Amino acid sequence: MFKLQLRVLAIILILPFFFSCNLFNRERIFGSKTQETNEIFTSLKPQEMFVTATGGLTIRSEGSVEGERLGLLSFRDKVTVYAKSKTAETISDVTGFWYSISDKNDTWVFGGYLSEKIPSYDYNTLIIGNWDMHYNHTGPERFFIQFNANKSVLIGVRESGHGFFGAWEITGNIITARATGGMDYDNPDHVVINYTIAEVIDQNRMIFKLSNGDTVPLTRSNISY
C-alpha cells in the first residue's frame, strides 16, 4: 500500500514538469511566426489619421510598394491605424512608416501621406486641371473648364472650338475668372462672359456661378482637352 502511495505521489510531481516542457516545445515550434511578425511591425493603440496626398493614397495588402493594390483613399479621408512598420521607407523623396488600417493587419498605407490633423486645402494647386460643367441645356459634360498653373483659364464646349480664354485668381475658396478673348456661341463678334465666379467644394467638386445668375455644378474630369 505504501509503495502505491509513493507511485501516485511521483506521478503528481512529474505531471507539472511534463506539461511545462510540452508548452515550451510548442512555443519553440509555433512562436517563430509571431516573432517574425513582430520584427516587421509594432502594434499601436487605435488612432485616427487623415490622408494628405491630394492625388489619393493607395491601399495595399502589405506594408510595401510590392503589396497588392486594394483600393484608393481620397485626400482628407479619415482612417484608423492599428500598427506601423518598424522601419521607415523613402518613396519619391517622402519618408515615412507603413501603417495598418485594419485590426487584422491585412490592409496598409504609406504613412508619409498621413497626418494626425485634418489637412487644409491648397486651393491654388487643388483646382489645376480639367473640369466638366453640367449645364442642363447642353446635356451633361458637354461644357468644360480648364484651370492652368500659369493662372490661365479656358472655358468652352467640347469638340466645338467655341469658348473663351482668360485668367483666374483665387481668394480663399472663391475663384474669379475674367475673359481676355473668345466668342459667344450665338454671336461670334463679342466676348461671351466678362467674369465668372466659382466656389470650390473639395478636390472633385465646384459650384460655378455665371454672370447671368446661373449656377452650374462642376466635377473633375479625366478627359484631356
N, C-alpha and C positions, 0 to 999 in steps of 0.2 A: 504494500500500500504506500509505504514511504517512497519507494522508487517511482511509482506512478505520479506522485505529487511532484517529485523533482523534475520529471519529464514535462509535466504541464507547465511548471514554472519556467523551465528552459525555453519552451515554445513561446510563452508570453514575452520573455525577454528578447527573443530573437526577432519576433514579428515586426516591431517598430524599425529595427535596423534594416530588415529586408525591404520594407516599403520605402524607407528613405533612400536607399540605394537605387531602387527602381525609379523613383521620381527624379533622382539625379541623372540617371541614364536617359530618361525621357527628355529632360531639359537639354542634355548634350545633343540628342538626336534632332529635336524639333525646335530648339532655341536658335539655331543658326539663321532661320528666315527672319525672325524678329530682330535679331542683331543686325542683319543686313539692311532691313528696312530702316532701323533707327540710324544707321550710318548715312542714309540718304536724306531724311527729313526729320524735323523736330515738331512734335505736336504742340499746338497753341490753344489757348483759351479762345473760343469763337469770337471773332471780331469783325465788324463791318468796315469795308473799304470801298473806294469809288474808282471807276475807270477814268484815267486821264488821257488816254490815247484818243485823239479826235477822229481818227480813222477806224476805231474799233480795236478790240483786243481778242485775239484768238484763244479759244478754249482747247486744251489738248488732253490726251489720255494719260500723259505722264509729264513730269517736270523737266521737259527738254524740248528743243525745237524738232527733235526726231519723233516726238509723240504725235499720234494721230489727231488730225483736226476734227473737233467735235462740234464746233459752233463758233459764234462771234458775239462778243459783248459790245454794246454801244457806249459812246462817250457819256460819262456821268452815271452809268449803270452802277447800282449798289450790289455788292457781293459779300458773303460771309466767308472768311478764311479760317481753316482748321489746322493747317500745318504749313511749314515752309521748308525749303531745301536748306541743307546745312552749308552749302557753298553757293556763292554768288556767281552770276554769269553776265557777260557783256554782250549785248546784241545791238548792232547798229549804233555803237557808241553810248548805249544806255546800259548801266549796270544795276542789277537787282537780283533778288532771290525769286525762286518759283514758289507760288502759293497754291495750296489745295483749296478749292471752293466747294468741296464735298466732304462730309464726315467719313466717307468711305475711302477718301484719298484716291479717287479714280478720275477726277477732273482737275486740271491745273491751268494756271495762267501765269504769265511773266510779271513779276512784281515791280519791274521798272516802270510800269504804267499803272500803278495803283497808288492811292493816297488815302490817308485817314480822313481827310477833309474833302468835301464835295468841290470839284474844280469849278472855277468860274469860266465863262465863255470868253475867248478872244475873238470878238466879232469880226475884226479886221481880216483874220485868216479863215474864220469859220464859214463866211459866205462865199469864198472863192470857188468858182466852178459854174456848172450849168444847172438851171432850174426850169421845171415845167410850170407854165401858167395854165391853170384850169379855168379858162374863160368860157362861159356857158355857150355863147352863140357860135363858137367855132368848134365845139367838141373838145374833149379832154386832150391835153398835152400838145395841142397844135401851136399855141404861142409858147415862146421860150424867153428866158433872160439869162444873160451870161455876165457874171462879175469876174473881172480880171484883177490880178495882183497889182497891176500898174494903175489902178483906180479907173480904168475904162470900163464901160458897160455897153452891152449890145442887147436890144430888145427887138424881137421880130416874130414873124410867122415862119415856121419851119418849111424849108424847101420852096420858098416863095421869092426870096430876095427883097422882101418888104420889111421895113422896120426903121429903127433909129439907133444912133450910137451917141455916146456922150461920156460923162464922168460921174463917179459916185463918191460919196463921203458918208461917214457913219458917226453918230453920236449916241453913245450907249448902245441900244439895240435898234435904233431907228436909222434907216438908210435913206438918203436923199440922192436921187439920180436926176441929172439935168442934161437935156438934149443939146448936142452941138451940131447935129446934122441928121438927116433922114427924110423919109417920105410918108405921107399919110396913105393909108390903104385905099381910100376913095379919091383923094385929091393929091396927086404927086407933086404939087407945087409948093407945099409948105410942110414945116416940121410937124410931126404927129402929136407930140406931147412936150410941153415946156419942162415940166418936172414931175417926178413921181416919188412916192414915199413908200417904204416897205418896213414892216415890223418883223424882226427876227424872233421866232418862237424857240427853235432849237436847231440842231445841225441839219435837220431834214425838212423843216417847215418854216414858211414865212407867210405873212399876210401882206399882199401888195395892194396899195391904195392909189388908184389913179386920180389924176387931177379933176376928172369929171365926177368924182364921188364914188365910183365903183370900187368894190373890194374884191380882190381875186386871191384865192389860195395858191401858194406855190409849194412844190415839193422838189427835193433834189433829184436830178436826172442822171441816169447812167449813159445818156446819149451825148456824143460829142458833136458840136455843130460846126 
